[in-house]
Amino acid sequence: MPSPRIAVVRFSALGDVVLLWPVLCALSEAHPTHRITFFTRPRIAEHLPTHPNIEVVGLDVDQAYASPVALFLFWWGWLRSTQPVAWVDAHHNVRTWSGTWLARRMGIPVGQIQKHRGDRKSFLRREIPTLRPVQEIYAHACAQAGFPVAWPPVAPPAPRTSSDLLLLAPFAAHASKRWDVEDASKLASRWLACGGRVALMGHPNEFEAWPGPPVLLAQREEEVHLWAEAAVAVVMDSANQHLAALHGTPSVTLWMGTAPEAGFVPHHPGLAAHVRPGELPCAPCSIYGTSMCSRGDFACRKLSAQDIADAIRRVARTDVDLSAL
């Protein structure tokens, strides 16, 4: 007899999905007799590791199932044929509404994340100091569907061997989360001068903006190996922050127009450090990032090189002499 299924759905940016993945792993650990079917975009599914109890389905909601009717019919057929014991809508978006509606109509227990938009507006108005961590919101949706998750997990970070490799990921979709490549280039030069190696993480189109020095330009097929090998990764509030946590890579996250208090910090015990701009009355200016700046100068992106170097020294697993960093 096949294992009972828990369906989980999230079509979104890579960082959001990678942030969800550890919660799915915790869900599987808490309910090992159940199998999880996770629906996401095909291009995002490529970045997820394999798990013996999680089936990842890359559902093309941008082309093949872009039509609401086509997507509705897919959910109808899948739910009728599979008969999952729970449906977790981890997106609460137009692409998941029809599936959630059908699951309820079929009597399947449903969990659905809450966006807390009012709280997010209050946070940006400085009326509340913090927002609930997004991973807790995911875990709450699982519990709402009848499958509670112990979150955060209590397992210590896995031991990691020393390395001389620095991963640099200065790019992001929004300008307020994007580090100046000139500053990133200076850090790369200093790390190379210390005797280490540097790999640049990003899309090939982003590499064109790199001013030097010569570094390894990471290719898609190399990424998993590089995350596993690196001594430390310097990342933005972007997908690479969450990939670092997913692979257990020590990381330094640079926060600029966004803030960790907004709830998008991954669970990464003992392996992460954070660097923020000095006191700016306008920062953070957004929850997800923006390409507009009310000041016109993106002052939040001018981070202290000393603060970044100190953060790297605290978390890096390396024998490289970083005294000159």
PARO-778626 format. One record per residue (C-alpha): residue number from 1; x, y, z. Coordinates in pm, 1 decimal, decimal comma, always signed. Layout:
[rec NUM; [X; Y; Z]];
...
This chain:
[rec 1; [+0,0; +0,0; +0,0]];
[rec 2; [+150,2; +339,1; -98,0]];
[rec 3; [+249,0; +585,6; +172,9]];
[rec 4; [-3,7; +861,3; +246,5]];
[rec 5; [+82,6; +1189,1; +74,9]];
[rec 6; [+119,1; +1542,5; +202,1]];
[rec 7; [+102,3; +1798,6; -79,8]];
[rec 8; [+295,2; +2124,3; -40,8]];
[rec 9; [+283,9; +2405,0; -297,0]];
[rec 10; [+510,5; +2710,3; -339,9]];
[rec 11; [+564,2; +2894,7; -670,6]];
[rec 12; [+784,0; +3193,3; -599,8]];
[rec 13; [+1138,8; +3322,9; -609,2]];
[rec 14; [+1426,6; +3081,9; -549,9]];
[rec 15; [+1506,4; +3227,4; -207,7]];
[rec 16; [+1151,8; +3174,7; -80,8]];
[rec 17; [+1150,0; +2813,1; -191,5]];
[rec 18; [+1495,4; +2737,1; -50,6]];
[rec 19; [+1378,7; +2893,9; +277,0]];
[rec 20; [+1089,5; +2645,8; +277,8]];
[rec 21; [+1301,8; +2337,8; +206,7]];
[rec 22; [+1437,3; +2284,8; +563,8]];
[rec 23; [+1079,6; +2303,2; +693,6]];
[rec 24; [+984,1; +2027,2; +449,6]];
[rec 25; [+1276,9; +1819,6; +574,7]];
[rec 26; [+1162,0; +1876,7; +933,8]];
[rec 27; [+807,7; +1781,8; +827,8]];
[rec 28; [+937,6; +1455,6; +682,1]];
[rec 29; [+1136,6; +1382,9; +997,2]];
[rec 30; [+832,7; +1446,5; +1216,1]];
[rec 31; [+606,2; +1225,9; +1001,0]];
[rec 32; [+834,2; +960,6; +846,5]];
[rec 33; [+547,9; +732,3; +738,8]];
[rec 34; [+417,3; +999,0; +501,0]];
[rec 35; [+557,5; +1103,1; +165,8]];
[rec 36; [+570,9; +1469,8; +65,5]];
[rec 37; [+497,2; +1589,4; -286,2]];
[rec 38; [+631,3; +1940,5; -332,2]];
[rec 39; [+518,1; +2150,0; -630,0]];
[rec 40; [+735,4; +2439,4; -745,6]];
[rec 41; [+873,2; +2587,2; -1067,7]];
[rec 42; [+1102,4; +2359,1; -1276,4]];
[rec 43; [+1393,4; +2606,3; -1276,8]];
[rec 44; [+1377,8; +2624,5; -896,9]];
[rec 45; [+1345,4; +2248,7; -854,6]];
[rec 46; [+1690,1; +2215,4; -1015,0]];
[rec 47; [+1852,2; +2387,2; -715,7]];
[rec 48; [+1699,3; +2162,3; -450,1]];
[rec 49; [+1884,6; +1860,5; -309,3]];
[rec 50; [+1739,8; +1513,5; -322,4]];
[rec 51; [+1553,0; +1374,9; -22,4]];
[rec 52; [+1434,6; +1013,3; +7,3]];
[rec 53; [+1092,2; +1112,7; +132,9]];
[rec 54; [+1025,8; +1429,6; -69,1]];
[rec 55; [+917,8; +1416,7; -431,6]];
[rec 56; [+981,3; +1750,9; -604,4]];
[rec 57; [+753,0; +1821,3; -900,5]];
[rec 58; [+858,0; +2101,4; -1133,8]];
[rec 59; [+523,9; +2237,7; -1253,3]];
[rec 60; [+552,5; +2488,1; -1536,8]];
[rec 61; [+303,6; +2753,6; -1423,8]];
[rec 62; [+460,6; +3008,8; -1657,2]];
[rec 63; [+387,5; +2829,8; -1984,2]];
[rec 64; [+223,7; +2485,5; -1990,6]];
[rec 65; [-1,4; +2563,5; -1692,5]];
[rec 66; [-10,9; +2942,0; -1719,7]];
[rec 67; [-381,8; +2929,8; -1796,2]];
[rec 68; [-598,1; +2922,9; -1480,8]];
[rec 69; [-817,9; +2662,3; -1648,6]];
[rec 70; [-523,0; +2435,8; -1731,9]];
[rec 71; [-389,8; +2467,4; -1379,0]];
[rec 72; [-732,3; +2400,5; -1227,1]];
[rec 73; [-768,1; +2084,0; -1435,9]];
[rec 74; [-422,0; +1968,9; -1333,4]];
[rec 75; [-500,9; +2013,5; -961,6]];
[rec 76; [-836,3; +1838,7; -1012,3]];
[rec 77; [-675,8; +1537,2; -1176,3]];
[rec 78; [-384,9; +1513,5; -934,4]];
[rec 79; [-596,0; +1548,4; -619,8]];
[rec 80; [-851,2; +1290,5; -739,9]];
[rec 81; [-585,8; +1036,8; -841,2]];
[rec 82; [-348,8; +1083,5; -547,6]];
[rec 83; [-591,4; +1166,6; -264,7]];
[rec 84; [-339,1; +1334,7; -32,9]];
[rec 85; [-411,5; +1341,7; +338,6]];
[rec 86; [-316,0; +1709,9; +363,6]];
[rec 87; [-266,7; +2015,2; +139,8]];
[rec 88; [-24,9; +2288,1; +249,6]];
[rec 89; [-54,0; +2611,1; +52,4]];
[rec 90; [+282,5; +2768,2; +132,3]];
[rec 91; [+229,1; +3047,2; -119,8]];
[rec 92; [-129,7; +3179,0; -86,1]];
[rec 93; [-118,9; +3310,0; -440,2]];
[rec 94; [-341,6; +3305,1; -748,4]];
[rec 95; [-149,4; +2999,4; -874,2]];
[rec 96; [-237,1; +2799,9; -562,1]];
[rec 97; [-588,5; +2923,3; -486,4]];
[rec 98; [-765,4; +2679,9; -720,0]];
[rec 99; [-580,5; +2382,5; -571,2]];
[rec 100; [-655,1; +2500,9; -219,1]];
[rec 101; [-1023,6; +2549,4; -305,4]];
[rec 102; [-1044,0; +2201,9; -457,4]];
[rec 103; [-869,1; +2041,9; -159,8]];
[rec 104; [-1123,1; +2197,4; +75,4]];
[rec 105; [-1412,0; +2085,0; -145,3]];
[rec 106; [-1275,6; +1729,9; -137,6]];
[rec 107; [-1252,3; +1732,5; +241,9]];
[rec 108; [-872,0; +1734,1; +250,7]];
[rec 109; [-726,0; +1914,3; +556,2]];
[rec 110; [-571,1; +2242,6; +439,4]];
[rec 111; [-299,1; +2462,6; +584,7]];
[rec 112; [-234,0; +2803,2; +432,6]];
[rec 113; [+30,7; +3061,0; +513,4]];
[rec 114; [-71,5; +3405,8; +624,1]];
[rec 115; [+99,6; +3702,7; +456,9]];
[rec 116; [+56,9; +3940,1; +754,0]];
[rec 117; [+57,7; +4238,9; +519,6]];
[rec 118; [-68,0; +4473,2; +790,8]];
[rec 119; [+218,7; +4379,1; +1020,1]];
[rec 120; [+467,6; +4434,5; +738,1]];
[rec 121; [+336,2; +4785,7; +679,6]];
[rec 122; [+355,7; +4853,4; +1053,4]];
[rec 123; [+714,5; +4726,7; +1056,1]];
[rec 124; [+817,4; +4966,9; +780,2]];
[rec 125; [+646,0; +5251,4; +969,4]];
[rec 126; [+861,1; +5155,2; +1273,4]];
[rec 127; [+549,3; +5072,5; +1475,6]];
[rec 128; [+663,0; +4717,4; +1554,8]];
[rec 129; [+1027,6; +4606,6; +1589,4]];
[rec 130; [+1019,0; +4260,2; +1432,4]];
[rec 131; [+810,1; +4030,8; +1216,0]];
[rec 132; [+748,6; +3661,9; +1262,2]];
[rec 133; [+1016,0; +3446,6; +1090,5]];
[rec 134; [+890,1; +3315,7; +757,9]];
[rec 135; [+1003,5; +2962,2; +835,8]];
[rec 136; [+779,7; +2966,8; +1145,3]];
[rec 137; [+492,1; +3074,8; +920,0]];
[rec 138; [+559,0; +2775,8; +693,6]];
[rec 139; [+570,0; +2542,8; +995,0]];
[rec 140; [+241,7; +2687,6; +1125,1]];
[rec 141; [+72,1; +2611,6; +790,1]];
[rec 142; [+187,7; +2248,1; +816,2]];
[rec 143; [+43,2; +2224,3; +1167,3]];
[rec 144; [-281,1; +2383,8; +1047,4]];
[rec 145; [-311,5; +2097,3; +795,3]];
[rec 146; [-275,8; +1848,5; +1082,1]];
[rec 147; [+97,9; +1778,5; +1061,6]];
[rec 148; [+290,8; +1975,7; +1325,3]];
[rec 149; [+660,0; +2045,1; +1275,9]];
[rec 150; [+919,5; +2094,3; +1549,0]];
[rec 151; [+1071,0; +2427,4; +1450,2]];
[rec 152; [+1344,0; +2540,9; +1469,9]];
[rec 153; [+1535,5; +2212,5; +1456,2]];
[rec 154; [+1778,6; +2156,5; +1739,8]];
[rec 155; [+2047,1; +1969,9; +1544,3]];
[rec 156; [+2392,2; +2136,2; +1567,0]];
[rec 157; [+2570,4; +2242,9; +1247,4]];
[rec 158; [+2757,8; +1967,0; +1069,5]];
[rec 159; [+3137,0; +1971,5; +1111,6]];
[rec 160; [+3318,6; +2132,9; +821,3]];
[rec 161; [+3675,3; +2096,1; +700,3]];
[rec 162; [+3901,2; +2394,1; +651,5]];
[rec 163; [+3917,2; +2556,2; +307,1]];
[rec 164; [+4080,0; +2850,2; +130,3]];
[rec 165; [+3776,5; +2923,2; -90,2]];
[rec 166; [+3568,1; +3240,5; -56,8]];
[rec 167; [+3233,1; +3255,6; -234,7]];
[rec 168; [+3120,9; +3604,6; -332,7]];
[rec 169; [+2757,9; +3667,2; -428,4]];
[rec 170; [+2715,1; +4046,1; -452,7]];
[rec 171; [+2420,8; +4035,1; -692,8]];
[rec 172; [+2047,4; +4060,4; -623,2]];
[rec 173; [+1732,5; +4135,9; -820,4]];
[rec 174; [+1673,6; +4469,0; -645,0]];
[rec 175; [+1923,6; +4753,1; -623,6]];
[rec 176; [+1866,2; +4803,6; -250,0]];
[rec 177; [+1996,9; +4450,4; -187,3]];
[rec 178; [+2285,3; +4461,3; -435,7]];
[rec 179; [+2641,5; +4523,9; -315,4]];
[rec 180; [+2859,0; +4752,8; -524,9]];
[rec 181; [+3077,9; +4527,3; -739,5]];
[rec 182; [+3371,9; +4762,2; -687,4]];
[rec 183; [+3357,0; +4696,4; -313,7]];
[rec 184; [+3315,5; +4324,4; -373,3]];
[rec 185; [+3615,2; +4335,2; -605,1]];
[rec 186; [+3827,8; +4493,6; -332,2]];
[rec 187; [+3735,4; +4216,2; -90,4]];
[rec 188; [+3823,1; +3955,1; -352,9]];
[rec 189; [+4162,9; +4117,8; -404,1]];
[rec 190; [+4235,4; +4115,3; -31,8]];
[rec 191; [+4132,9; +3749,0; +4,3]];
[rec 192; [+4352,7; +3652,0; -291,6]];
[rec 193; [+4642,3; +3845,5; -137,5]];
[rec 194; [+4598,6; +3634,1; +176,3]];
[rec 195; [+4659,9; +3323,8; -36,8]];
[rec 196; [+4301,7; +3209,6; -84,4]];
[rec 197; [+4078,6; +3140,3; -383,8]];
[rec 198; [+3761,6; +3325,9; -484,9]];
[rec 199; [+3454,1; +3210,2; -677,2]];
[rec 200; [+3186,0; +3451,3; -796,7]];
[rec 201; [+2827,5; +3323,3; -763,5]];
[rec 202; [+2551,5; +3453,1; -986,1]];
[rec 203; [+2393,9; +3442,7; -1328,7]];
[rec 204; [+2629,4; +3458,2; -1630,0]];
[rec 205; [+2470,7; +3790,8; -1732,4]];
[rec 206; [+2566,1; +3936,3; -1393,5]];
[rec 207; [+2928,4; +3832,2; -1434,1]];
[rec 208; [+2965,4; +4087,9; -1712,3]];
[rec 209; [+2963,3; +4367,0; -1450,7]];
[rec 210; [+3255,8; +4218,8; -1256,5]];
[rec 211; [+3550,5; +4463,6; -1270,5]];
[rec 212; [+3818,9; +4218,8; -1153,8]];
[rec 213; [+4044,1; +4068,9; -1022,2]];
[rec 214; [+4027,9; +3738,8; -1211,1]];
[rec 215; [+3820,1; +3486,3; -1012,4]];
[rec 216; [+3638,5; +3162,3; -1081,4]];
[rec 217; [+3299,2; +3232,7; -1237,6]];
[rec 218; [+3076,6; +2961,2; -1094,5]];
[rec 219; [+2876,5; +2755,2; -1343,5]];
[rec 220; [+2541,9; +2602,4; -1255,7]];
[rec 221; [+2676,3; +2246,7; -1247,9]];
[rec 222; [+2956,0; +2351,0; -1007,0]];
[rec 223; [+2741,3; +2525,6; -747,0]];
[rec 224; [+2672,3; +2232,9; -512,4]];
[rec 225; [+3041,5; +2143,5; -499,7]];
[rec 226; [+3141,0; +2505,1; -434,2]];
[rec 227; [+2890,2; +2547,9; -150,8]];
[rec 228; [+3020,4; +2228,4; +7,3]];
[rec 229; [+3386,5; +2329,1; -24,2]];
[rec 230; [+3379,6; +2697,7; +68,5]];
[rec 231; [+3534,9; +2836,0; +385,9]];
[rec 232; [+3280,6; +3119,4; +386,9]];
[rec 233; [+3033,0; +3291,2; +157,0]];
[rec 234; [+2963,1; +3664,4; +150,2]];
[rec 235; [+2602,5; +3694,7; +37,2]];
[rec 236; [+2320,7; +3946,3; +12,6]];
[rec 237; [+1965,0; +3919,7; +139,7]];
[rec 238; [+1889,8; +3703,6; -163,0]];
[rec 239; [+1861,8; +3341,9; -269,1]];
[rec 240; [+2230,0; +3284,4; -201,0]];
[rec 241; [+2178,1; +3360,7; +168,8]];
[rec 242; [+1932,5; +3071,5; +182,5]];
[rec 243; [+2148,3; +2841,6; -32,2]];
[rec 244; [+2437,3; +2897,6; +208,3]];
[rec 245; [+2217,1; +2787,8; +498,4]];
[rec 246; [+2083,0; +2493,6; +298,1]];
[rec 247; [+2436,0; +2364,5; +232,6]];
[rec 248; [+2569,2; +2449,5; +580,2]];
[rec 249; [+2818,5; +2699,9; +437,7]];
[rec 250; [+2944,7; +2962,2; +686,1]];
[rec 251; [+2810,0; +3292,7; +563,3]];
[rec 252; [+2821,1; +3667,5; +609,8]];
[rec 253; [+2499,1; +3835,5; +497,4]];
[rec 254; [+2511,2; +4202,0; +397,5]];
[rec 255; [+2186,0; +4379,6; +483,2]];
[rec 256; [+2126,0; +4711,2; +311,8]];
[rec 257; [+1775,8; +4828,9; +219,5]];
[rec 258; [+1620,7; +4530,2; +397,8]];
[rec 259; [+1663,2; +4400,8; +752,3]];
[rec 260; [+1685,6; +4063,6; +929,5]];
[rec 261; [+1401,6; +4168,8; +1160,2]];
[rec 262; [+1164,0; +4135,4; +862,3]];
[rec 263; [+1169,5; +3757,6; +910,5]];
[rec 264; [+1368,0; +3629,6; +613,4]];
[rec 265; [+1674,8; +3507,1; +801,7]];
[rec 266; [+1726,9; +3133,6; +742,4]];
[rec 267; [+1784,3; +2892,7; +1027,4]];
[rec 268; [+2164,5; +2871,0; +1024,8]];
[rec 269; [+2286,8; +2814,2; +1382,8]];
[rec 270; [+2643,3; +2911,0; +1461,0]];
[rec 271; [+2745,6; +2960,5; +1100,4]];
[rec 272; [+2615,0; +3302,9; +1003,1]];
[rec 273; [+2707,3; +3664,4; +1070,1]];
[rec 274; [+2530,7; +3981,3; +963,8]];
[rec 275; [+2662,4; +4321,8; +856,5]];
[rec 276; [+2438,5; +4626,3; +842,3]];
[rec 277; [+2477,0; +4991,5; +742,7]];
[rec 278; [+2528,6; +5262,1; +1001,7]];
[rec 279; [+2235,1; +5452,6; +1143,6]];
[rec 280; [+2009,7; +5558,1; +856,7]];
[rec 281; [+1655,3; +5681,9; +929,1]];
[rec 282; [+1534,3; +5538,0; +597,1]];
[rec 283; [+1671,5; +5183,7; +645,1]];
[rec 284; [+1511,5; +4941,2; +606,6]];
[rec 285; [+1303,9; +5090,3; +328,1]];
[rec 286; [+1131,2; +4770,0; +215,3]];
[rec 287; [+1058,3; +4409,9; +304,4]];
[rec 288; [+1166,8; +4245,0; -21,5]];
[rec 289; [+1397,6; +4506,8; -172,7]];
[rec 290; [+1344,0; +4789,8; -416,0]];
[rec 291; [+1518,9; +4956,1; -707,4]];
[rec 292; [+1417,3; +5304,4; -590,8]];
[rec 293; [+1597,0; +5515,5; -329,8]];
[rec 294; [+1426,3; +5807,7; -158,5]];
[rec 295; [+1766,6; +5966,6; -95,3]];
[rec 296; [+1889,0; +5900,6; -446,2]];
[rec 297; [+2226,4; +5762,2; -337,6]];
[rec 298; [+2164,5; +5416,1; -186,8]];
[rec 299; [+2371,2; +5509,4; +117,5]];
[rec 300; [+2272,4; +5177,7; +278,3]];
[rec 301; [+2499,9; +4995,4; +31,3]];
[rec 302; [+2812,1; +5166,7; +164,9]];
[rec 303; [+2902,1; +4909,5; +427,0]];
[rec 304; [+3211,1; +4913,9; +644,5]];
[rec 305; [+3491,7; +4703,6; +494,9]];
[rec 306; [+3623,9; +4651,6; +848,1]];
[rec 307; [+3288,7; +4518,8; +970,0]];
[rec 308; [+3276,0; +4275,0; +679,1]];
[rec 309; [+3632,4; +4155,5; +740,3]];
[rec 310; [+3563,2; +4106,3; +1112,2]];
[rec 311; [+3247,3; +3906,9; +1034,5]];
[rec 312; [+3437,8; +3683,2; +791,7]];
[rec 313; [+3702,1; +3610,6; +1055,1]];
[rec 314; [+3433,4; +3509,4; +1305,1]];
[rec 315; [+3265,0; +3244,8; +1089,6]];
[rec 316; [+3512,3; +3131,3; +820,9]];
[rec 317; [+3642,2; +2774,5; +842,5]];
[rec 318; [+3987,3; +2836,2; +697,9]];
[rec 319; [+4359,4; +2809,0; +760,0]];
[rec 320; [+4421,9; +3113,8; +542,0]];
[rec 321; [+4588,7; +3393,2; +736,1]];
[rec 322; [+4320,6; +3660,3; +735,7]];
[rec 323; [+4512,0; +3916,0; +942,2]];
[rec 324; [+4554,2; +4138,6; +635,3]];
[rec 325; [+4192,0; +4109,6; +527,0]];
